């Protein structure tokens, strides 16, 4: 948690194929929001 600057739990992180952190959040996110973030990440890399 220290390495990436997370503040505690629950924390979520979305890491892209290249290993870069695409999104980080502290707290609970709705499932639809998480799904949308994943879909946008996949679309930006040209992967379906």
N, CA, C and O of each residue as an XYZ file, in Angstrom:
192
protein
N       0.821     -1.186      0.000
C       0.000      0.000      0.000
C       0.871      1.258      0.000
O       0.551      2.246     -0.660
N       1.947      1.208      0.731
C       2.846      2.364      0.767
C       3.443      2.649     -0.596
O       3.525      3.804     -1.014
N       3.858      1.612     -1.287
C       4.515      1.771     -2.583
C       3.645      2.540     -3.567
O       4.149      3.377     -4.315
N       2.355      2.266     -3.574
C       1.455      2.898     -4.532
C       0.640      4.041     -3.939
O      -0.177      4.643     -4.637
N       0.846      4.344     -2.684
C       0.166      5.473     -2.070
C      -1.292      5.236     -1.722
O      -2.065      6.187     -1.609
N      -1.672      3.986     -1.551
C      -3.049      3.704     -1.168
C      -3.289      4.166      0.259
O      -2.397      4.094      1.104
N      -4.498      4.641      0.520
C      -4.826      5.194      1.834
C      -5.430      4.171      2.782
O      -5.517      4.433      3.982
N      -5.838      3.051      2.299
C      -6.452      2.034      3.162
C      -7.354      1.135      2.355
O      -7.249      1.045      1.132
N      -8.240      0.475      3.063
C      -9.164     -0.422      2.385
C     -10.578      0.087      2.593
O     -10.862      0.674      3.638
N     -11.452     -0.110      1.664
C     -11.207     -0.759      0.372
C     -10.556      0.199     -0.625
O     -10.904      1.377     -0.695
N      -9.630     -0.318     -1.373
C      -8.994      0.410     -2.469
C      -9.102     -0.433     -3.727
O      -9.070     -1.662     -3.669
N      -9.228      0.229     -4.850
C      -9.271     -0.457     -6.136
C      -8.217      0.149     -7.038
O      -7.935      1.346     -6.979
N      -7.641     -0.695     -7.871
C      -6.654     -0.215     -8.829
C      -6.882     -0.938    -10.154
O      -7.162     -2.137    -10.184
N      -6.758     -0.192    -11.240
C      -6.870     -0.765    -12.578
C      -5.516     -0.568    -13.245
O      -5.055      0.558    -13.432
N      -4.893     -1.681    -13.598
C      -3.560     -1.661    -14.198
C      -3.672     -2.134    -15.643
O      -4.253     -3.184    -15.916
N      -3.118     -1.360    -16.557
C      -3.175     -1.689    -17.976
C      -2.187     -2.780    -18.353
O      -1.362     -3.207    -17.546
N      -2.291     -3.215    -19.588
C      -1.437     -4.294    -20.094
C       0.047     -3.968    -20.006
O       0.874     -4.864    -19.832
N       0.386     -2.692    -20.124
C       1.784     -2.268    -20.077
C       2.298     -2.113    -18.651
O       3.472     -1.813    -18.436
N       1.412     -2.318    -17.677
C       1.816     -2.229    -16.282
C       1.604     -0.870    -15.644
O       1.932     -0.681    -14.473
N       1.063      0.080    -16.391
C       0.805      1.418    -15.852
C      -0.521      1.423    -15.089
O      -1.479      0.755    -15.479
N      -0.558      2.178    -14.007
C      -1.787      2.328    -13.237
C      -2.713      3.262    -14.007
O      -2.374      4.421    -14.248
N      -3.884      2.755    -14.393
C      -4.834      3.544    -15.161
C      -5.814      4.283    -14.259
O      -6.274      5.376    -14.591
N      -6.123      3.689    -13.135
C      -7.082      4.308    -12.214
C      -6.872      3.725    -10.833
O      -6.589      2.538    -10.676
N      -7.017      4.585     -9.833
C      -6.940      4.155     -8.439
C      -8.003      4.907     -7.667
O      -8.190      6.109     -7.860
N      -8.692      4.206     -6.803
C      -9.707      4.859     -5.983
C      -9.711      4.277     -4.580
O      -9.396      3.105     -4.370
N     -10.071      5.113     -3.640
C     -10.227      4.707     -2.246
C     -11.713      4.699     -1.953
O     -12.405      5.693     -2.172
N     -12.191      3.593     -1.465
C     -13.616      3.463     -1.171
C     -14.272      2.483     -2.115
O     -13.625      1.888     -2.977
N     -15.551      2.331     -1.936
C     -16.325      1.371     -2.722
C     -16.834      2.061     -3.983
O     -17.347      3.179     -3.927
N     -16.687      1.383     -5.118
C     -17.239      1.868     -6.386
C     -18.330      0.907     -6.822
O     -18.253     -0.296     -6.570
N     -19.328      1.439     -7.469
C     -20.407      0.609     -8.000
C     -19.865     -0.327     -9.084
O     -18.943      0.026     -9.818
N     -20.446     -1.509     -9.170
C     -20.023     -2.497    -10.165
C     -20.082     -1.943    -11.590
O     -19.188     -2.197    -12.396
N     -21.132     -1.191    -11.894
C     -21.260     -0.631    -13.252
C     -20.154      0.359    -13.557
O     -19.699      0.437    -14.699
N     -19.713      1.116    -12.568
C     -18.627      2.076    -12.760
C     -17.324      1.330    -13.030
O     -16.562      1.697    -13.925
N     -17.080      0.291    -12.257
C     -15.863     -0.517    -12.455
C     -15.888     -1.158    -13.842
O     -14.879     -1.154    -14.547
N     -17.029     -1.704    -14.229
C     -17.163     -2.306    -15.557
C     -16.930     -1.306    -16.664
O     -16.301     -1.628    -17.672
N     -17.434     -0.085    -16.489
C     -17.233      0.960    -17.497
C     -15.761      1.335    -17.595
O     -15.254      1.545    -18.697
N     -15.071      1.421    -16.476
C     -13.636      1.744    -16.494
C     -12.848      0.653    -17.230
O     -11.943      0.951    -18.009
N     -13.196     -0.588    -16.981
C     -12.520     -1.704    -17.656
C     -12.803     -1.659    -19.149
O     -11.895     -1.842    -19.959
N     -14.066     -1.417    -19.523
C     -14.440     -1.340    -20.950
C     -13.687     -0.208    -21.638
O     -13.209     -0.379    -22.760
N     -13.575      0.948    -20.982
C     -12.852      2.072    -21.586
C     -11.369      1.744    -21.735
O     -10.750      2.124    -22.730
N     -10.792      1.043    -20.760
C      -9.391      0.669    -20.849
C      -9.163     -0.304    -22.000
O      -8.182     -0.185    -22.734
N     -10.058     -1.253    -22.154
C      -9.929     -2.206    -23.256
C     -10.111     -1.513    -24.605
O      -9.400     -1.818    -25.563
N     -11.046     -0.596    -24.679
C     -11.298      0.117    -25.945
C     -10.116      0.992    -26.330
O      -9.804      1.128    -27.512
N      -9.462      1.580    -25.348
C      -8.340      2.474    -25.658
C      -7.118      1.717    -26.157
O      -6.249      2.303    -26.802
N      -7.041      0.416    -25.864
C      -5.917     -0.390    -26.349
C      -6.280     -1.125    -27.634
O      -5.450     -1.829    -28.209
N      -7.536     -0.957    -28.087
C      -7.953     -1.619    -29.314
C      -8.273     -3.081    -29.121
O      -8.325     -3.833    -30.094
N      -8.489     -3.506    -27.883
C      -8.790     -4.904    -27.576
C     -10.265     -5.041    -27.257
O     -10.841     -4.201    -26.566
N     -10.879     -6.113    -27.766
C     -12.292     -6.364    -27.459
C     -12.428     -7.450    -26.434
O     -13.544     -7.800    -26.050
